[in-house]
Amino acid sequence: MGGFAEAALERVRMARSRLAAAQEAGDAYEEAVAADELDDALRIAREHGIDPDAATDSG
């Protein structure tokens, strides 16, 4: 996997993590910001033919 794909998947992983943390904390503002970041990360990955679900694979 190339560097761009790895970076895109890392961005998806981080956005998912941030969204989960915001939801757990009950922080509506942070949740909205994180959801927007996740939407953007997913869009970019898909536009470049990267499977964003690969970001959930371990190893």
N, CA, C and O atoms as a GROMACS GRO file, in nm:
protein
  236
    1MET      N    1   0.085  -0.117   0.000
    1MET     CA    2   0.000   0.000   0.000
    1MET      C    3   0.090   0.124   0.000
    1MET      O    4   0.188   0.130   0.073
    2GLY      N    5   0.055   0.220  -0.082
    2GLY     CA    6   0.135   0.341  -0.092
    2GLY      C    7   0.116   0.435   0.025
    2GLY      O    8   0.026   0.419   0.107
    3GLY      N    9   0.204   0.532   0.030
    3GLY     CA   10   0.201   0.629   0.140
    3GLY      C   11   0.072   0.708   0.147
    3GLY      O   12   0.021   0.735   0.255
    4PHE      N   13   0.018   0.747   0.029
    4PHE     CA   14  -0.105   0.824   0.030
    4PHE      C   15  -0.219   0.742   0.086
    4PHE      O   16  -0.298   0.790   0.167
    5ALA      N   17  -0.228   0.616   0.042
    5ALA     CA   18  -0.336   0.529   0.090
    5ALA      C   19  -0.325   0.507   0.240
    5ALA      O   20  -0.425   0.511   0.312
    6GLU      N   21  -0.204   0.484   0.288
    6GLU     CA   22  -0.184   0.466   0.431
    6GLU      C   23  -0.225   0.590   0.509
    6GLU      O   24  -0.289   0.580   0.614
    7ALA      N   25  -0.189   0.707   0.458
    7ALA     CA   26  -0.226   0.832   0.524
    7ALA      C   27  -0.377   0.853   0.523
    7ALA      O   28  -0.435   0.899   0.622
    8ALA      N   29  -0.441   0.819   0.412
    8ALA     CA   30  -0.586   0.833   0.402
    8ALA      C   31  -0.656   0.742   0.502
    8ALA      O   32  -0.752   0.782   0.568
    9LEU      N   33  -0.608   0.617   0.512
    9LEU     CA   34  -0.668   0.523   0.607
    9LEU      C   35  -0.644   0.567   0.751
    9LEU      O   36  -0.731   0.550   0.836
   10GLU      N   37  -0.527   0.621   0.778
   10GLU     CA   38  -0.498   0.671   0.913
   10GLU      C   39  -0.591   0.787   0.947
   10GLU      O   40  -0.639   0.798   1.060
   11ARG      N   41  -0.616   0.872   0.849
   11ARG     CA   42  -0.709   0.984   0.872
   11ARG      C   43  -0.849   0.932   0.904
   11ARG      O   44  -0.916   0.986   0.992
   12VAL      N   45  -0.892   0.829   0.835
   12VAL     CA   46  -1.023   0.769   0.863
   12VAL      C   47  -1.025   0.710   1.003
   12VAL      O   48  -1.120   0.732   1.079
   13ARG      N   49  -0.920   0.636   1.039
   13ARG     CA   50  -0.912   0.576   1.174
   13ARG      C   51  -0.918   0.684   1.282
   13ARG      O   52  -0.992   0.670   1.380
   14MET      N   53  -0.841   0.789   1.264
   14MET     CA   54  -0.837   0.896   1.364
   14MET      C   55  -0.972   0.966   1.375
   14MET      O   56  -1.017   0.999   1.485
   15ALA      N   57  -1.036   0.990   1.262
   15ALA     CA   58  -1.166   1.057   1.264
   15ALA      C   59  -1.271   0.970   1.332
   15ALA      O   60  -1.354   1.020   1.408
   16ARG      N   61  -1.267   0.839   1.306
   16ARG     CA   62  -1.361   0.748   1.373
   16ARG      C   63  -1.338   0.747   1.523
   16ARG      O   64  -1.432   0.746   1.602
   17SER      N   65  -1.212   0.746   1.562
   17SER     CA   66  -1.178   0.746   1.704
   17SER      C   67  -1.224   0.875   1.771
   17SER      O   68  -1.280   0.873   1.881
   18ARG      N   69  -1.199   0.986   1.705
   18ARG     CA   70  -1.239   1.116   1.759
   18ARG      C   71  -1.391   1.126   1.773
   18ARG      O   72  -1.442   1.179   1.871
   19LEU      N   73  -1.463   1.073   1.673
   19LEU     CA   74  -1.609   1.075   1.678
   19LEU      C   75  -1.659   0.989   1.794
   19LEU      O   76  -1.749   1.031   1.868
   20ALA      N   77  -1.603   0.872   1.810
   20ALA     CA   78  -1.645   0.784   1.920
   20ALA      C   79  -1.618   0.849   2.055
   20ALA      O   80  -1.702   0.841   2.145
   21ALA      N   81  -1.504   0.914   2.069
   21ALA     CA   82  -1.470   0.980   2.196
   21ALA      C   83  -1.567   1.094   2.225
   21ALA      O   84  -1.610   1.112   2.339
   22ALA      N   85  -1.602   1.170   2.122
   22ALA     CA   86  -1.695   1.281   2.141
   22ALA      C   87  -1.834   1.230   2.180
   22ALA      O   88  -1.901   1.288   2.265
   23GLN      N   89  -1.876   1.121   2.116
   23GLN     CA   90  -2.006   1.064   2.149
   23GLN      C   91  -2.007   1.011   2.292
   23GLN      O   92  -2.105   1.029   2.365
   24GLU      N   93  -1.899   0.946   2.331
   24GLU     CA   94  -1.890   0.892   2.467
   24GLU      C   95  -1.891   1.004   2.571
   24GLU      O   96  -1.948   0.990   2.679
   25ALA      N   97  -1.827   1.117   2.536
   25ALA     CA   98  -1.820   1.230   2.628
   25ALA      C   99  -1.948   1.313   2.628
   25ALA      O  100  -1.969   1.397   2.716
   26GLY      N  101  -2.034   1.290   2.529
   26GLY     CA  102  -2.157   1.368   2.519
   26GLY      C  103  -2.133   1.511   2.475
   26GLY      O  104  -2.211   1.600   2.508
   27ASP      N  105  -2.025   1.534   2.402
   27ASP     CA  106  -1.988   1.668   2.355
   27ASP      C  107  -2.044   1.689   2.214
   27ASP      O  108  -1.986   1.645   2.115
   28ALA      N  109  -2.157   1.756   2.207
   28ALA     CA  110  -2.228   1.772   2.081
   28ALA      C  111  -2.146   1.850   1.978
   28ALA      O  112  -2.146   1.814   1.860
   29TYR      N  113  -2.077   1.955   2.021
   29TYR     CA  114  -1.997   2.033   1.927
   29TYR      C  115  -1.883   1.948   1.871
   29TYR      O  116  -1.864   1.943   1.749
   30GLU      N  117  -1.808   1.883   1.958
   30GLU     CA  118  -1.696   1.800   1.913
   30GLU      C  119  -1.746   1.685   1.825
   30GLU      O  120  -1.678   1.645   1.730
   31GLU      N  121  -1.863   1.633   1.856
   31GLU     CA  122  -1.921   1.527   1.775
   31GLU      C  123  -1.950   1.576   1.633
   31GLU      O  124  -1.923   1.506   1.536
   32ALA      N  125  -2.005   1.697   1.622
   32ALA     CA  126  -2.034   1.753   1.490
   32ALA      C  127  -1.906   1.777   1.411
   32ALA      O  128  -1.900   1.748   1.291
   33VAL      N  129  -1.803   1.830   1.477
   33VAL     CA  130  -1.675   1.855   1.410
   33VAL      C  131  -1.614   1.723   1.365
   33VAL      O  132  -1.566   1.711   1.252
   34ALA      N  133  -1.615   1.623   1.453
   34ALA     CA  134  -1.557   1.493   1.420
   34ALA      C  135  -1.635   1.424   1.308
   34ALA      O  136  -1.575   1.358   1.223
   35ALA      N  137  -1.766   1.437   1.308
   35ALA     CA  138  -1.847   1.377   1.203
   35ALA      C  139  -1.814   1.440   1.068
   35ALA      O  140  -1.806   1.369   0.967
   36ASP      N  141  -1.795   1.571   1.065
   36ASP     CA  142  -1.756   1.638   0.941
   36ASP      C  143  -1.620   1.591   0.893
   36ASP      O  144  -1.599   1.568   0.774
   37GLU      N  145  -1.526   1.576   0.986
   37GLU     CA  146  -1.392   1.528   0.952
   37GLU      C  147  -1.400   1.386   0.897
   37GLU      O  148  -1.331   1.353   0.800
   38LEU      N  149  -1.481   1.301   0.958
   38LEU     CA  150  -1.496   1.164   0.910
   38LEU      C  151  -1.557   1.162   0.770
   38LEU      O  152  -1.511   1.089   0.683
   39ASP      N  153  -1.661   1.243   0.749
   39ASP     CA  154  -1.722   1.250   0.616
   39ASP      C  155  -1.619   1.289   0.511
   39ASP      O  156  -1.614   1.231   0.402
   40ASP      N  157  -1.537   1.389   0.543
   40ASP     CA  158  -1.435   1.436   0.450
   40ASP      C  159  -1.330   1.327   0.425
   40ASP      O  160  -1.291   1.304   0.310
   41ALA      N  161  -1.285   1.262   0.531
   41ALA     CA  162  -1.184   1.156   0.517
   41ALA      C  163  -1.238   1.040   0.433
   41ALA      O  164  -1.167   0.986   0.348
   42LEU      N  165  -1.362   1.002   0.457
   42LEU     CA  166  -1.423   0.894   0.379
   42LEU      C  167  -1.437   0.932   0.233
   42LEU      O  168  -1.412   0.850   0.144
   43ARG      N  169  -1.478   1.055   0.206
   43ARG     CA  170  -1.495   1.102   0.069
   43ARG      C  171  -1.362   1.098  -0.006
   43ARG      O  172  -1.355   1.048  -0.118
   44ILE      N  173  -1.259   1.149   0.057
   44ILE     CA  174  -1.127   1.151  -0.008
   44ILE      C  175  -1.078   1.009  -0.036
   44ILE      O  176  -1.028   0.981  -0.144
   45ALA      N  177  -1.093   0.921   0.062
   45ALA     CA  178  -1.050   0.782   0.041
   45ALA      C  179  -1.124   0.720  -0.077
   45ALA      O  180  -1.062   0.660  -0.164
   46ARG      N  181  -1.255   0.735  -0.079
   46ARG     CA  182  -1.335   0.673  -0.186
   46ARG      C  183  -1.302   0.734  -0.322
   46ARG      O  184  -1.297   0.662  -0.422
   47GLU      N  185  -1.280   0.864  -0.328
   47GLU     CA  186  -1.246   0.930  -0.455
   47GLU      C  187  -1.116   0.878  -0.513
   47GLU      O  188  -1.094   0.885  -0.634
   48HIS      N  189  -1.029   0.824  -0.427
   48HIS     CA  190  -0.900   0.774  -0.473
   48HIS      C  191  -0.895   0.621  -0.476
   48HIS      O  192  -0.787   0.562  -0.483
   49GLY      N  193  -1.013   0.559  -0.471
   49GLY     CA  194  -1.021   0.414  -0.484
   49GLY      C  195  -0.970   0.338  -0.363
   49GLY      O  196  -0.930   0.222  -0.375
   50ILE      N  197  -0.970   0.402  -0.248
   50ILE     CA  198  -0.923   0.339  -0.124
   50ILE      C  199  -1.045   0.292  -0.046
   50ILE      O  200  -1.140   0.368  -0.026
   51ASP      N  201  -1.042   0.167  -0.003
   51ASP     CA  202  -1.153   0.111   0.075
   51ASP      C  203  -1.141   0.162   0.219
   51ASP      O  204  -1.053   0.119   0.292
   52PRO      N  205  -1.230   0.254   0.260
   52PRO     CA  206  -1.220   0.308   0.395
   52PRO      C  207  -1.244   0.204   0.504
   52PRO      O  208  -1.204   0.224   0.619
   53ASP      N  209  -1.310   0.094   0.469
   53ASP     CA  210  -1.331  -0.012   0.568
   53ASP      C  211  -1.201  -0.084   0.600
   53ASP      O  212  -1.193  -0.154   0.702
   54ALA      N  213  -1.101  -0.069   0.517
   54ALA     CA  214  -0.969  -0.126   0.547
   54ALA      C  215  -0.908  -0.059   0.669
   54ALA      O  216  -0.816  -0.113   0.731
   55ALA      N  217  -0.958   0.058   0.704
   55ALA     CA  218  -0.908   0.130   0.821
   55ALA      C  219  -0.948   0.061   0.950
   55ALA      O  220  -0.892   0.090   1.055
   56THR      N  221  -1.044  -0.030   0.943
   56THR     CA  222  -1.086  -0.101   1.064
   56THR      C  223  -1.017  -0.235   1.077
   56THR      O  224  -1.028  -0.301   1.181
   57ASP      N  225  -0.946  -0.276   0.972
   57ASP     CA  226  -0.874  -0.404   0.976
   57ASP      C  227  -0.752  -0.391   1.067
   57ASP      O  228  -0.685  -0.288   1.067
   58SER      N  229  -0.724  -0.494   1.142
   58SER     CA  230  -0.604  -0.492   1.226
   58SER      C  231  -0.494  -0.568   1.156
   58SER      O  232  -0.516  -0.676   1.099
   59GLY      N  233  -0.372  -0.509   1.161
   59GLY     CA  234  -0.257  -0.575   1.102
   59GLY      C  235  -0.250  -0.549   0.959
   59GLY      O  236  -0.159  -0.596   0.892
   0.00000   0.00000   0.00000
